[in-house]
Structures are given as structure tokens and as C-alpha cells.
Amino acid sequence: MDRPIERASSASDEDLLIRLKAQDRDALALLFERYSRLILTIGFRILRERGEAEDLVQSVFLYLFQRAELYKAERGGARSWIIQVAYHRALDKRTYLAHRQFYIGTDLTVPPDTLSGDTDVERETGLRLNGEQLLDAIAELPDKQRTTLELFFFEGMDWQEISDRLGDSVANVRHHYYRGLEKLRKNPSVRRLRGKNL
């Protein structure tokens, strides 16, 4: 007989979050396997310290285990919710560390982009968005553009890696990337924020 974690390995993220509401540790292990690398990347990008980013991963999965009932499928996909949780907790942690002078001598206004060389989505759209604004704007994009930007900015993949993941040509990936950025710039929320930042 298969162990529960083996039978559930093909379960959707949404199903795993539902199982987490019943404190299913196997569901937590599967979500950890799927998302720990991504959350570590987000944490390192925001906190810029490996130990703090690793602590963030533990904190996010503890939160998911304890507060899975906060996930509402009608408000969006499980993956987006998990990324939002990671962003919010990372930003809160950065504020906490900054208040305790953790970053003295570190310039937080121009962070090194650990995901994609010298490019980041906020710079590409011409303003600084908070995590929730950024995720909301990206969530409104067509599927291929949204996935391309998420893989590029949040998972640190280059165009060839995205091409391999999506089974699409590099030329098409480039097209989805630039079209996605163009639509982000035209997003009403982004346009309002760009006007405020001028």
C-alpha cells in the first residue's frame, strides 16, 4: 500500500492547502518540496541575508500550517496566495530588522537583484511597488505573460530555462516577457502609482 505522501504527490496546491486545514503534515511536506526554493529566493531578495532568508522559509511554512484556513480559493490560486504570504512576511521581517539597525551600512534603496542580474520588475515598470501591488498587477496578466514574469523575476530563471519549462521557443518567451511588462505599465493601478512617483 502506498504511503499517503506518495499518493498525494500529484495533488494540486489548492487540495494541499485544504488538507493543511486539517493539520495534514504530509500536505505540508509536499508544499515545502514545491515552494521552499522559491520562498528562499524571495526572502534573500528582500532580506539580503541568507540566514534571515532561511528563517523566513521556516516562518512561512509554520504560518501556512497554522493559518491555512485563511486561504480562500475564490480570491485566487494557491500559488499566488503562498507567494503573497512569503512577500508580506519578508517585508515585515525587513522592517523589523531595519528598526533594530540590522542594515546599518547597507544601502536598501538600490538592492542587488539576486534573481535576474541587474533587472527587477519594479525598475522595469518605473516605480517601487509593494509585494501585494506587484502580485495583484501580475495576476491580471494573460497566463503565458504572467507565468513568464513569475519564472523570470520570482524564480530567477533565464529565458532559456523558461523556454525549457514551458516548452516554448526562446523568441516566444521574450515576446511574453516584453508584452507582460508593457501590460504591467498600462495597468491602472501601476499608472496611478507611476503618476505619484513622477
N, C-alpha and C positions, 0 to 999 in steps of 0.2 A: 504494500500500500504506500502511495506517495505521501511524503510529509506535506503539511498544509502550505508551507512556504514554496514548495516546488509546484504545487497545483496552482498557486496564486500568481506565479511569476508573469503570466500574461494578463493579469487583471489590469484594468485601467486605473489611472491615478485617482479618478473620481471614486471608483469602487474601494480603493485602498483607504481613502480618507473616510469613507463611510464606515469601513471596518475599524479604523482608528477610534471612532466614537465609542466603540465597544472595547477599547483598550487592547486591540489585537497587536501583539508585539511583532508577529510575522509581517503584518502590513507595514509597520514602521521600518522593519529591516529592508523591505523591498523599496520603500520610498527613499531610504538612506542610500541604497545602492544606486538608485536612479538620479538623485539630486545632490548628493554630498559634494561632488566635484564642482558643480555649478554654484552652489551656495558658498563654497570656499573661494571661488573666483570672485563672486560678488563681494564677499567680505574683505578679501585682500584689496580689491579695487577701492573700496570705500575707507577701510581702516588703515591700509598700507602697513600692516604689521602681521606677519604670518601667525604668530601665537594668538593674537586677537581674532584673526580670521578663523582659526581652528576652533577657538572658544565659541565663536558665532555659530559655527556649524552645529555644535552640541546644543547650544541655546535654542536654535531654530527647531531642531528635531524634538527637543523636550517640549517646546511650545506646541508643535503640531500634535504631539501625543496627548498633551493635557487639554488642548483647546480645539480639537478637530471639529467640534460641534459648531464653531464659528464659520466654517466653510458652507457657503450656500451655492449650490450648483447653478441656480437661476441667474446668479450675478457674474458668472464666467467660469472658465475652465480651472481645473485643479492646479495645473502647472502655473498659470498666471497668479493664482492665489498664493502658492508656495513662494514664488519669486517676490511677490509683494511683501509677504511676511519677512523674507530674508532682507529685503531693502529697508523696510521700516525698522527692523531690529538693528541692522548695521548702522543706519543713520542715528538712531537713538544712542547706540554704543559710542559712535564717534562724538556726539555731543557730550556724553558723559565723560569720555576721555579728555576732550578739549577743556572742559571745565576743571579738570584735575591737572591741567597743564602737561598732559602726556605728549602733546605735539609741539612743545616748545622747541624752536629751531627747525621746525618742519613747515614748509610752505604748503598750506592746504588749498590755496586758491588755484594753483596750477598743478594738479596731481599727475604723476606719471600714469599713463594708461597701460595697465598690465594686460589688457585684453587684446588690443589691436594696434600696437606700436604707438604712433603719435596721433591717432584718430579716436575721438569719442563722439557718441551720439549727441551729447549736449552741445559740443563745439560745432558739430555738423549742422545742427538746427539753429545755431546762432544764439543760444541762451542757456542758462542753467535751470534745468527742470528738477523738481524733487522726484524721488523714486515713483511715487504714485502718479504724478502727472505724466511722467515718461511712459510708464506701463499702460496707462489709460490711452494715451495717444497711439502707442504702438498697437494696442489691442484692436483699434479701429481700422487697421490696415488690412488689405486683402491677404489671404492665407500665405501665399508664397513670399510676399514682401515682408510680412510680419515674421515669418519663420527665418528668412534670410537675415533680417536685422537682429533678431534674438540670438541666432547662432553666431553672428559676427561680433556683436557687442557684449553679450552676456556670457557666451561660452568660449570666446576667444578664437573661433575658427577662422581660417583664411578662406578665400574664395574657392580654392581647390578642394579643401576639406568639406565645405558646404556643398559643393558640386557632387562630391562622392556621397555625402549623407542623403541628399535629395534626389540623386540620380538624374541631375540636370546638367547642362553644359555650363562651363565657367562663364561664357558670354551671357547666358540667361541669368545666372546668379548675379553678375554685375548689373544687369538690367533691373532685376528685382531690388537690388540694393539701392541704386540711384533713384528708381521710381518711388521706393518706400521713403527715402529721405525727402524727396520732393513733396510727397503727400503729407509727411510729418510737418514740413514747413508751412503747408497750407491748412493744416488742422486749425479750426477756430480757436481752440484753447492755446495752441502754440503761437498763433498770430497775435492774440491778446498779450501774451507774455513777452513776445518779441517787441511789441509796441511799448511796453512798460520799461524794457531794458534799453531802449534807444537813448 
